[in-house]
Amino acid sequence: MPQVTLSVRMDEDIKRMFDSFCAEVGMNASVAVNLFVRTVVREQRIPFEIAIDPVERALDEADREAAADPRRLSHEEVFSKARARINGL
């Protein structure tokens, strides 16, 4: 079967850490990406959970809470509530 090249842009530090991890488990980045792609095709799903960032979730919840508050919270109060949620994680 003919081979093709897939080019992916990513943060340099993440790439370095990924290469290091791959070397530790005895493979290179190309093998790891091929494993991922084959798993996606075979299982017809992303083989891990994709979740909302907890910081984004905290900001969204604080925003919703502020919208429901009849006294209309200031931006500082909304961010304060979000910070409290994030620090509680």
N, C-alpha and C positions, 0 to 999 in steps of 0.2 A: 504494500500500500504506500502511495507517495506521502512524503512528509511535508508539512507546511510549518511556517514560523508564526508564532503568536507573540506580539510585542505588547508588553504591559508597562505602564508608567507607574512608579510608586516612590514613596519617600526613600531616600538613600539609607537612612538609619534602619528603617524597617527591612529593606532588602538585605542589609548586612546581617541583621539579627536572624532573618529567615535563612540566609545561606549558612550561617553558623549552626542553626538548629538542624538543617538538612544534613550537614556534614556530620553532626553528632549522631544522627540516626542512620548514617550510611547511604545517603542519597544526595542528589543535587537538586536545585530548584526546578529544573526541567522535569525530572522524575516526579517530584512532589506535585507540580501543577498537573501533569498527566494523570496521576492518581486521582486528584480532585475531579478533573473533567470526566474521566471514565466513571467515577462514582456518581456524578450528577446525571450522566447519560443513562447509566444502568438503573438507578433508583428513581429517576425523573423527579428529583428534588435536590435542594441544597442540603448537603449532609451534616448540617449543624444549624442550631437555632439562630435566627436573626432577630435581635431584640432592639427595642428603643434604648438609646443612651439614657442612663439614669439621670444625668444632668438635664437633658431635654425633657424627660418625663417630669422632673421636679418643677421646671419652669412652666410647662404646660398646665400642671395641676395648680400651681400658684396663680397662673393667669386665669384659669377657669374660676377659681375661688374668688379672685378679685372681681371678676365680671359679675358674680352672683351677689357680691356685697353691696348693699344699697348705698353705703357711704363712699363708694368708689375709691379704692386704695390707690395710693401714689405708686409710681414705678419703684421707688425705694422700698416701699412696704412689700410689693410683689417680689422683688429680688431678695429681700430679707426672708420672706417665707420660703422661697426656693432654696436659699442658702441653708436654712434650718433643715429642710428635707434632705438636701445633699449631705450635710454633715451627719445626719442621722443614719446614713447608709452604712 
